[in-house]
Amino acid sequence: MDIFFISETQVTLNARDDVNDYGLIGDGENDHADEASGFMWIDCTHDEVACDTDAWRDQIEKLTNIRVYDLHLKDICNLSHPSYFDATQDYELVVFQKLALNGETNTNVEVNKKKIPAALHRLQTQPVSFLLLGNTLVTIRSLQSRTIEGMRARLLSYKPKDSNNLSSRLPSSPEDLMLRLLNLMVDQYLDLRQPLTNQLDRWQHALLDPRKPFNNWVALLDSRVELRKLEHLCEEQYDAIQELRDHFVDTYDAKGGELSRAKDLLLVRTNDVMEHINRVLNHTRRLEASLESSVQIHFAAVAHKTSETMRLLTVITALFMPLTLITGIFGMNFTKMPWINEETGFKWTIGLMGLSVLLFLIALGLQSYIGNRGQRADH
């Protein structure tokens, strides 16, 4: 557990002994008396919480004077919990499923069993829980989390340069810090758009390549399942952030309905996170639709090729039908038949066969000409 105290001008790590000096621990009634001076960020890992949940909860209660409920503690320890938001009278809880990038997780057994492309191997997720305990933000994440590690390094290396530059300012509240972290997590999903699009292009070329048949249907099905999982994941994330935004609006309205600059900043950041999630969701749906269209085009091309083959066989069959008729007639066992005993009979029979073939080809040519002429007239 690492404790950060974040003020307007500096960030202090492991300021456990200085917490009371900042006035962040009070008697439960005046906990927010010194909110303007700064706030705490308590960063924990899932292993620390799961090791001794009661001791961890007691420690958080000692630092914030707020006790975490048992059900929420179970949600925090549940590594497969979907993204969601819940609020109580004392605190708010946000569970968010972030991408588990390379090196952040060892749970690759299930993914390796599937024949999916490399781009879709990056769709492993892990939960990050956020607790808004008054003037304190508590994060519970995996041991290796690049997003939170990057934010920690950025805060510790902070040097006030330009006070007018919003991007270089420190977070002004626990909600602001949480939304910044959420935004960074969603940006990881945005970075997946190009690799997924490139993979879809490869699928399309493989499906529509006439030189070799496509036979990697298992990988295609697994990829479609992974895209569907990503769509459901984004929908859960969007719903959770939407509920968080509604909570911000209702909470501030209950306090008098004055839209302060702090609330405007929170709403802007919340809307930005929701917009990013929506972009990932729309892109995922477009990928699914494009993949489905490619499969349909593939089967349409196969059906067209089969139709052309059947058309050729039909023409050949129709071409030999009159020839078969003629040979069948002259193959009958009658005593007297035309051209049977004549020297030129064979020639006349072959000529009749050739004339039948010629008339059939002329009929096909006239039919094709009339069809093409009708199409040109329509255009």
RAVENNOR-V104952 format. One record per backbone hydrogen bond with DSSP energy under -1.0 kcal/mol. NH is the residue of the N-H (numbers start at 0). CO is the residue of the C=O. E is the energy in kcal/mol with one decimal. If there is no record, write none. Layout:
# RAVENNOR-V104952
{{NH:CO:E} {NH:CO:E}}
This chain:
# RAVENNOR-V104952
{{1:42:-2.4} {3:40:-3.0} {4:11:-2.8} {5:38:-3.0} {6:9:-2.6} {11:4:-2.5} {13:2:-2.8} {21:17:-1.2} {23:18:-1.5} {32:29:-1.3} {34:31:-1.2} {36:33:-1.2} {37:34:-1.1} {38:5:-2.2} {39:134:-1.7} {40:3:-2.7} {41:136:-3.1} {42:1:-3.0} {43:138:-3.1} {45:140:-2.0} {48:44:-1.6} {49:45:-3.0} {50:46:-1.8} {55:51:-2.3} {56:52:-2.6} {57:53:-2.4} {58:54:-2.1} {59:55:-2.4} {60:56:-2.5} {61:57:-2.0} {62:58:-1.7} {63:59:-2.2} {64:60:-2.6} {72:68:-1.9} {73:69:-2.0} {74:70:-2.0} {75:71:-2.2} {76:72:-1.7} {77:73:-1.1} {80:77:-1.2} {83:94:-1.7} {85:92:-2.5} {87:90:-3.0} {91:131:-1.2} {92:85:-3.4} {93:129:-2.5} {94:83:-2.7} {95:127:-2.5} {97:125:-2.6} {99:123:-3.3} {100:98:-1.0} {103:100:-2.5} {107:105:-1.8} {111:107:-2.3} {113:110:-1.3} {115:113:-1.6} {122:119:-1.4} {125:97:-2.2} {127:95:-2.5} {128:139:-2.6} {129:93:-3.1} {130:137:-2.9} {131:91:-2.6} {132:130:-1.0} {132:135:-2.4} {136:39:-2.6} {137:130:-2.5} {138:41:-2.6} {139:128:-2.5} {140:43:-1.8} {148:144:-2.7} {149:145:-2.4} {150:146:-2.0} {151:147:-2.7} {152:148:-2.4} {153:149:-2.2} {154:150:-2.5} {155:151:-2.5} {156:152:-1.6} {157:154:-1.3} {164:161:-1.1} {168:165:-1.1} {176:172:-2.2} {177:173:-2.5} {178:174:-2.4} {179:175:-1.9} {180:176:-2.2} {181:177:-2.5} {182:178:-2.3} {183:179:-2.0} {184:180:-2.0} {185:181:-2.4} {186:182:-2.0} {189:185:-1.6} {190:186:-1.8} {191:188:-1.0} {192:189:-1.4} {195:191:-2.3} {196:192:-2.4} {197:193:-2.6} {198:194:-2.2} {199:195:-2.3} {200:196:-2.2} {201:197:-1.9} {202:198:-2.2} {203:199:-2.5} {204:200:-2.3} {205:201:-2.3} {206:202:-2.6} {207:203:-2.1} {219:215:-1.6} {220:216:-2.4} {221:217:-2.5} {222:218:-2.3} {223:219:-2.0} {224:220:-2.1} {225:221:-2.2} {226:222:-2.2} {227:223:-2.0} {228:224:-2.1} {229:225:-2.2} {230:226:-2.1} {231:227:-2.3} {232:228:-2.6} {233:229:-2.4} {234:230:-2.1} {235:231:-2.2} {236:232:-2.3} {237:233:-2.8} {238:234:-2.3} {239:235:-2.2} {240:236:-2.5} {241:237:-2.3} {242:238:-2.2} {243:239:-1.9} {244:240:-2.5} {245:241:-2.4} {246:242:-2.1} {247:243:-2.2} {248:244:-2.3} {249:245:-2.7} {250:246:-2.7} {251:247:-2.3} {252:248:-2.2} {253:249:-2.1} {255:252:-1.5} {256:251:-1.5} {259:257:-1.4} {263:259:-2.2} {264:260:-2.3} {265:261:-2.1} {266:262:-2.8} {267:263:-2.5} {268:264:-2.5} {269:265:-2.8} {270:266:-2.8} {271:267:-2.1} {272:268:-2.3} {273:269:-2.5} {274:270:-2.5} {275:271:-2.1} {276:272:-2.4} {277:273:-2.5} {278:274:-1.9} {279:275:-2.1} {280:276:-2.6} {281:277:-2.8} {282:278:-2.4} {283:279:-2.5} {284:280:-2.3} {285:281:-2.3} {286:282:-2.3} {287:283:-2.5} {288:284:-2.6} {289:285:-2.8} {290:286:-2.7} {291:287:-2.6} {292:288:-2.5} {293:289:-2.5} {294:290:-2.1} {295:291:-2.4} {296:292:-2.9} {297:293:-2.4} {298:294:-2.4} {299:295:-2.4} {300:296:-2.7} {301:297:-2.5} {302:298:-2.7} {303:299:-2.5} {304:300:-2.6} {305:301:-2.5} {306:302:-2.4} {307:303:-2.5} {308:304:-2.1} {309:305:-2.6} {310:306:-2.4} {311:307:-2.2} {312:308:-2.5} {313:309:-2.4} {314:310:-2.3} {315:311:-2.4} {316:312:-2.5} {317:313:-2.9} {318:314:-2.4} {319:315:-1.7} {323:319:-2.7} {324:320:-2.2} {325:321:-2.5} {326:322:-2.6} {327:323:-2.2} {328:324:-2.2} {329:325:-2.5} {331:328:-1.5} {333:331:-1.6} {339:336:-1.5} {347:343:-2.5} {348:344:-2.3} {349:345:-2.5} {350:346:-2.6} {351:347:-2.3} {352:348:-2.1} {353:349:-2.5} {354:350:-2.6} {355:351:-2.0} {356:352:-2.2} {357:353:-2.5} {358:354:-2.6} {359:355:-2.0} {360:356:-2.3} {361:357:-2.4} {362:358:-2.2} {363:359:-2.1} {364:360:-2.4} {365:361:-2.6} {366:362:-2.1} {367:363:-2.3} {368:364:-2.5} {369:365:-2.5} {370:366:-2.1} {371:367:-2.4} {372:368:-2.2} {373:369:-2.1} {374:370:-1.9} {375:371:-2.1} {376:372:-2.1} {377:373:-1.8} {378:374:-1.9}}
